Amino acid sequence: MASKIIVSGAPAGKFRPVLEKIAKLHSKNSFSLAIIVGDFFADPESTFKKDDLDVSALINGKIEVPLPTYFTVGRYPLPTSVIEKLEKSDDELCPNLYFLGKRSTTKTSEGLRIVNLAGSLDPTILAGVSKDKYLPFHTEDDAKALRGANSADILLTSHWPADVRKGSKISLPDGIEAPAGEKHVADLCSALWPRYHFSTTRDAFYEREPFFHRPAEKEPDVKRITRFISLASSENPSKQRFLYAFSIDPTSSAPLALPPGTTAYPFTTAQKRQRLPDQEQSYSRFSVPNGGSDHYRPHKRSRYTKPPPGPQDCFFCLSSPKVNTNLIASIANDTYLTTAKGPLTTPSTYPNLPSPTHLLIIPLEHSPTLSSISVPEDRARTYKEMQRYRRALHSFLLSRPGEKLGAVTWDVSRAAGIHNHWQFLPVPVDLVKKGLVEAAFKVEAENEKYPVTFRTKDIGDGTVEKGDFFRVWIWMPSDEDRVDGQDDGGGLAADADGGDDGEEERGKQKCLVLPLNATFRFDIQFGRKVMAKLLGLEGRRDWRDCEQTDKEELKDAGKFKEVFKKFDWALEE
C-alpha cells in the first residue's frame, strides 16, 4: 500500500512555522510521516533569546508535532539542551519528533527504509567512522558503512552526490551555483539504489530528471529509478520551494517501463548491490509487526516471533546504531577489520604483540554467508578483501620480534545466521608445526559427538558447498621466515604460488571444513572453545566473561591500529 510522505528543507531554527505548515497540509492529505532534512535548529553562534525559548517549548511538548516526523543533524551543532533530551529519551525529542542521527538506517512501520548520512564531510579524519552522532560532520568511512544497508527507499544526505547533474537538462535558478558534490555520496547512492534521494540547497530548489541504475545480473530487464531532489531552506529569500510531497509503496517492484524524461546513470562510480530477499524482513524500533498505524511506539511487550535482525539491528553492520565503533581498526571498500569484543587472548598471552590481537574480518554487506551475497561481483570483491586482510595480518605477525607465531582463522557459515565474519587469532608456531592445532579441532568435534568429520578442502567463498559449514584455516610461516629453519610443516601445504584470490601468500596453510546439517546441534562458539583449551585459557571461553571497558577497548584498538598501519592496504586505496 502506498504511503504519503512530506519532506521539508532546513528550518534553521524557524521550525515553528514549518511544523504549522505541515500540520495544515496533513489535515487535508493524511501523510504517513514527515522528514526534515538539513538544519532543524539555528546556528548556535547566531541565536536569539526567542530561538532558545522555541527550543525549550519544543522539548517540553508545547509545540505540536502533528505526525511522526524525523529530523537529522545538519551543518550546525545541535543545541546542548536538545542533546541532553535525546540522550535521555532514546532519540525522541518530543511526542512524534525523532532524531535519525547522522549515520543511520531506519525502517518505518510502513516498511520504508530510510538511510541517512548527515553533516559535513570532515577531511581531517583519514580513516574510521565518527563516533558522536550529534556532531555535524561525518567521514568517508561513515558513507562506506552505510553501504551495508544494501538498499533504500529514501536516502538523505547533507551533500549532493558528485556528477548528479551530468546528463540533466534542468538548470538551477539564475544566480545559484550548484554545490560541488561529493564522490562518497555518489558511491552511496550507487550502492543503495534509493527511489528518492533528498538533499538541501539553502537558496534553491532543484529536482533532477529521474535516472536509472544499471540492471542487476539476475534482473537484466529491470532498471531501478532514483529521483534526486534538493530542497531550499524554509526561510530562503527567493521563496524557492522547500516542501515536497509524494507517495511511495515499498512493496512495489521497479517499473519495467522508464518514466518520461528519465536519463542515464550520471555517476562515474562502479554499480553494485541488489536487494537481498532476507533483508526484506528486517525491522526496527519504528516497525509495527501487527500492521497497526502506530509509527513510533516501540511495542516492547508485544508477543511475536522476530525475524532475523536486519542491518539496523545487527552488531556487525556499520550502519547500525548498535555497532561498537571502539573496536574498528580498518575499513576497506567491501569489508572491515575490528578487534574482538571480549577477546580470548590477553596482552600477556603474546608479550611481543601490542594488544590481544584477537580480530574479526567482517563484510560490509549484511548477509548470513558469503555465498548468499547475490551479486557475483560483490561476492568476489568481498572474499578477495577478506583474504587480503588475512594475509596482511600474517605479514604483521612475521614482522614482530620474539616468539614466532602462526595463526588460525575460522568462520561459521549458516544460512540461518545473521552476519558472516571470520575470527583471526595468533597461535604459537610450535603448536602448528607439531600438528596440535589441527588435532585439537578434530578431537573436539569427536568429543562433541558430531556425526561428521573434518575434510581438508579449499572451498573459496563457499559457493561450492551445498549447505552450512564450519571452516578453519591453519597458517604458519614458511621455512625462510622462521628462525629455527626446521623443515617440518606440520602437514601444512606451502602456499607460495598464490593466495585464494591469486595474490601471493607467504607461509604454509591448511583449510579444514566441517559440514553442518540439521541432524545435530552445532555450537557456534566451537572455534573459540577449541582455541581456549589449546592455549590454556578455558576460563575465557565465553566472550561475555571477558568484556572490557570502553577505555580498555579503545586502548587496545588504538595500539593495534598504530602498529598495523604499515600493513593496512586499505589506507592506500
N, C-alpha and C positions, 0 to 999 in steps of 0.2 A: 504494500500500500504506500502511495506517495505521501511524503511529509512536506509541509510548507515551512520554509526556513527564511528568516530575515537576518541580514548581515549589515552591520554598521561600521563605518570608518571611525577613526580615532576621535573620541570626545575631547581628549587632552584636558580633562578637568571639568568640562561642561557636560557632565553626564546626566544631570537632572533633566534638561530639555530633550536629550536624546532618548532617555527612558520614557518620557512623557509621549514623545512622538511614536515610539514603538508600541506603547500601550494603546494609542488611538488606532493604529493600523491593526494591532492584534484583535481589537474588539470587532473589527469588520472581517478579518481574514482567518482568525483562529490558527495562528502559527504554532508549530510544534515546539520550536525553540528559537532563540536568538543568539547570534555570535557578534562580539565586538572585537575588531582587530585593531592593532596599534595601541597607542597610549590611552588607557582608560582615565588615568589621573594626570594632573598637570605636572610640569617640570617643578620639582621641589625648590629650585633656585628662584622661581618667579611666581610663587603662590601668594595669594592674599588671604586675609582673615576669612572672607566668605568661602574660599576654597576649602579651608580647614573645617569650617562649620558644615559644609556639604558632605565632606568625607565622614565626619562624625555622625551626621544624620543617617548616612547610608549604612554605616557599620551597625548603628543601633536600630535599624529596621524602620526608620521614619520616612524613607523614600521607597515608594512601591516599585518593585520589580515584577512586572505583570506575568511573566512566563519564564520557564527555565532559560537562563542566559549565561553564556560562557565568555570570559574575557581572558586576555593574556597580558604579559608584560610587553612594553614597547621599547622605545629608545630611552625613556627616563626611568629612574629608580622608583619603586613603589613607596608610598608614604609609610613611615615607621609604624603608625597605628594600624595600617592595613596588614602589614606583615605580621604584626603581633596577633591580630584577629585570625588570620589564615592559619597560623601555626597552631592555634588552639582549637580550630573548628574543622580540621580536615579539609581545608581549601574551600569552605563555604563562607563567603564574606557576610552574607545576609540571606534571608529566605529567597530562593530562586536565583542567586547570583554565585557562580562557581568560577574558581581560578584554574586555568588549564596549565599554569606553569609556563616554562619556556621551551621545554623538550618533552613532549608527551604524546601518547596515543590513547584516545578515549572512544569507547563505544557507547552510544546512547541507547535509550530504551526502544527507539525506532529501528535500531540496528545500524545506524550511521556510524562509520568510523571516521573520526576527526584526528588528523595528525598535525601537530603544532610545533613549529620552530620559530621562536620569537626572540626579540632582542637584536642587537647589532653584533656583527662578527667582530670578535676580538683577535686581531692578527698577532698579538704579543704572546698568545698561548700556542706553542708549536705542536703540542700533542696532548691528547686527553680530553675527556668530557668535562664540562663545567659542573660544579657540584652544588652551587647555590641556585635554586630555582627562582629566586626572587630578584637576582641581579639582572640588569638589562643588557646582557651580552651572551653570546654563545660561541662555540668553537666549530671548526670544520668537522671534528670528530663527533660533535653532537648531531650534525646532519648525517654522518655515516651511520651513527647508532640508530637513527630513525628508519633507515632502510629496512631494518629487521621487521618493521610493521608489515612489509610486503605489499600492502595495498591501502588505498584511502578513498573515501567518498569525498571528503573535503580536506584540503591541505591549506594551512595557514602559515604564512611566513612574513616577517618584517621586511626582508629584502625581496626585490624582484629576482627572478632567475635570469642569468646571463643569456643573451640572444633571443629572449622571448618575442621580441618584435620582428625578428627575421622572418621574411615571407608575409608579413602583415601589411595590409593596405590602410589600416586605420591609424590616423595621426592623433597625437596629443593636442590639447588646446594650444592656441597661439601663445608663445612666450613661456611655455613649460618644456623643460628638458626632461627626457626620460632618465630615470635612475640608471646607474651603470650596470646594475645586475651582478649577481654572484654565481660563479660556476657551481659551488657546492649546493646551492638551491636548485639549479637546473638539474644536477645529478639526482637530487632527492625527488624532484618531480618525475624524472625519467624512471626512477626505481619504483615509485608508488602508483603511477598511472591514476592520479586523482581525477574525479569527474569535475570537480571545481577546485580552483586554486585561487585563494584570496590573498591580496597584499594591500599596502597602503601607499598613497602619494599625498602629501599634505594639501596641495592646492589643485589637484586634478583628479578627474575620474577617467579610467581607461578600461575598456572591455575589448579584449582581443578577439578576433575570429576564433572559433574552436579549432583545435589542431588534433590530428590523430597520431597515435603512437604506432610504432612498427608492430605488426602482428606477432603473437606468440607462436612458437613452433607447432604446438598442438592445436592451435586455432588460427590457421592461416587466413581464414576469411573474415575474422573478427578484428575490427580496428577500434581500439578504445579511444574515447574522446576526452580531452581536457579543455575546460573553459577557464581562461585566466582573466580575473577581474581585480583591478586595483581601485580602491575606494578613496575618495577625498576625505579629509578631516571634516567633522561636523561644523566647524566654525570657519571654513575656508572662505576667503573674501569674494571669490568669484561665483559663489553659490553652486559650485560643482556638486554633482550627485554624491551623496555619502551613504545612502541606503540601497540595498539590493535584495529583492525577494525572489525566491524561486521554489520550485517543487522538485523533489528527488525521491526516487524509490530505490533503496539499497539492494533490493532483491531482483531488480530488473537486469536483464542481460545487456551487453554492449550492442548498440544498433548495428545492423548489417549494412544499412544504407547511411552514408555520411550526410549530416545536416548541410543545408545550402551554405556556401561560403567557407566550408572547412578547408584549412590549409594543411600542408605537410608538416611533419615534425620539425620544429625550429632549432633544436639544440644540437650541439656537436658532441654530446656525451654518448656513451655506449648505452643501449637499451638493455634492460634486464627485468627479471621477475615476472611472475604471473600469480594470480590469486591461488592459494592452496586450499583444497577442499576442507581440511581440518580446521583452517583458520576462520571459516565462516561461522564456527561455533563459539568463537572467543567472546568473552563477556567482560564487563567491568562493573564498578560500583554504581554506575548510572544506568545499568541494564535492569529491566524488569522481566524476569523469566516467564511470568504467567500472562504476559501480553497486556498488562494493565497500562494506564495512562500516566502513572506517576513517574516523572522524569528524574527525580532527584533523591527520593527516599531510598536508603540502602537495603531495606528488607533483610536485616541481619538474621531474623529468626525464621525466614521462610523455609519450608521443608521441600527441597527438590534436589535432584542429583545434578551437581555442577558438571559442565563439560570440561575437558582438559583446559588448563589455563591458556588464554591467548597471550599475545605479546605484551599487553599492558599489565598482565598479572604474573608474568614469568620472571624469575630471579636472574635469568641469563640474558634477557632481552635488554639491550641498552636503551631502548625506547620506553622501558617500564620504570615507573617511579620506585619499584621495589629493588632495582638493581643496586648493588653495593659498589659505588664508584671508587671507594677507598682502595679497592683491590686491583684496579685496572693498571696494567703495565705497558700495554702497547695496543694500538688499533690499526688494522690494515683495511683494505677495501671491502673484504668479504668475511673477515674473521677478526678476533681479538684475543689477547693473552692477559690472564689475570693470575694473581697469587690466590691460593686456595683459602676459602673461609674455614677456619678450624683446621689448619694444616696438620697432617700426620706427623711430619718431622718438626724438629725444633732447631733453634740456632746452634745448639750444642751437638746435634746429630752429625753434622758435617762442618767442623770448625773452619775449614778453608772456604766455605761459601758464606756470602754476606747475610743470608736470610734462610728460612727453612727450605725455600726453593721447591715447594710442592705447588705445581702450577696447573692451570686449566687452559686449554686451547679451544675456543668456542666460535662456532659460526655466527655471523650476524643474523642470518635468516632463522626465523622461528620454525624449526622442523624437528620432528622426533628422531629422524635418521637422516644420514647424508643422502641415501638413495631416494628419499621422499622429496628432496628438492626437485621440483618438477621440470625446471628449465635446465637442460643438459649443460649449457654453457656456464650457468651459475654453479651447478654442482661441481663441474670440473675445476672452476676457479677456486671454489671453497676448499675442496680437497687439496689442491695444489698449495694454497696458502697455509693450511694446517700442517702440511708436511714441511713447508719452509720454516715455520715456527719450530717444529720439532728438530729439524736439522740445525737451526740456529742455536737451540738450547744444547744440542750435542757439542757444537763448536765452543759454546760458552764453557761447558764442563771441561773440555780439553784445555782451555786456557788457564784454568785455576791451578795454583801451586798445591803441593802436598799430596794428599791421598788421591789416587786415581779412581775415577768414578765412571760407572756405566749409567744406564737409565732404563726405566720401564715406563711405557705409555700404554694406557688401557682405555677402552670405551665400552659402553653397553648400548647396543643398537636395538631398540624395540619399537615396533610400530605404535604401541600404546604409550610410548614415552612422551616427554614434554619438549625438551630442547637438547639435542645431541651435543656432546662435548667430549674431549679427550682429557684424561688426567696424566700429568707427567711427574715423575719422581726420580731423583738420583738414587743410585744404589752402589755399594762398594763393588768395584770391578771384580774382585776375587769371587764374590757370590755368583756373578755371571759366568766367569771363566770356569768355575767348577760345576756349572750346571745346576746350582742350587735354586736359582730363581725359577727356572723352568720347572724343576721338580716341585717347588712349593705350590705353584698354581695347579699342577696335575694332582698332587696329593690332597690339596684342599677340596678339589672337585670330587675326589673319591670319598673324603671324609663327609662331605655333604650328601653323598649317595646320589649324585646327579647321574641319570641314566644315559649320559652322553660323554664323549671323551674329546680331548683337545686334538685338533689336527694342525699340522704345520702347513700353512696356506696363505698366500698373498691374495687378498680379496679386494684390494684397492678401495674404491669409495663404497663398496658393499653391494653394488647393484647385481653382482654375480651370485650373491647369496639369496636363496629363496625365502628365508624367514629371518627371525631375530637371531642375534648372536652377541657373544662377549668376545672381545679381541684384545690381545696384549702383544705389543712389540717389546722385545728384549734386545737392548743395544749395548755394545761395549766398544772402546777404542780399538783401532787396528794395531797391529804389531808395531808399526813405526811410530805410533802415537803413544805407546806405553813405555814406561820407564824400564820395566823388567825385561822387555824384549822376548818374553816367552812366546811359544808358538801355539799355545793351547787356546782355542777359540770357544771352548765350552759348547761345541756343536753348532755355533752360530756361523752363518754364511757371510763371506765377505761381500760388501755392497759397494765396492769402489766404482763399478761401472755406471752407477746412477741410482737416484732415489726413486720413489714411487711415481713421481711425475717427470722423470727424465733428467733431473738435476743431480749433480754429484753429491753423494753421501759418503762421509768419512766414517770408517769403522765397519763393524760386523753386526748383523742383526738377524733375528728370527721372529716371525709372526705366527702366533698361535691363535686358533679360532675355536671357540666352544659354541656349537649350535644350541639355540634355546627354543623350546616349544612348550605347548600347554600341558604336557604330561608331568611337569614338575615346577615347583616354585623356586625361582632364582633370586638370590639375594643381590640386590643392586649395589650393595656395598662390598661385594665379593673381592674386587681388586684391592680395596683399601684393607680389608680383613687379612688377605694374604700377605700384603706388604708389612702390615703391623706385626704379624707373627714373625716374619723373616727378619725384620730389623729390631726385634725385641721391644716393640712399642705397643704391646697389646692393650695397655691402659689408654691408648689414644685411638682405638678402633672407630669410635663414634665421633664424628666431627663436632657434634654439639657439646661434647665434653672438652673440646679444645678451642672453643671460641675465644677470640681476642677482643680487646677493647678497640675502639676506633683509633686511638692513638697508636696502639701496637700494630694494627693493620696498616695504617699509613706509613709507619716507620719501616716495616718490613718491605712493603711495596716500593717505597722510595729508595731503599738500599738496593733492591734488586734492579729497579729501572736504571739506576746510575751505572751499575757495572755491566748491565746488558746492552747499553746504548751502542757499543761497538758492534754488536751482533744483530741489532734490531733493524732488519732490512726495511721495515715499514716506515721508518723515519726518512728514508731516501726516496720514497715513491709518492 
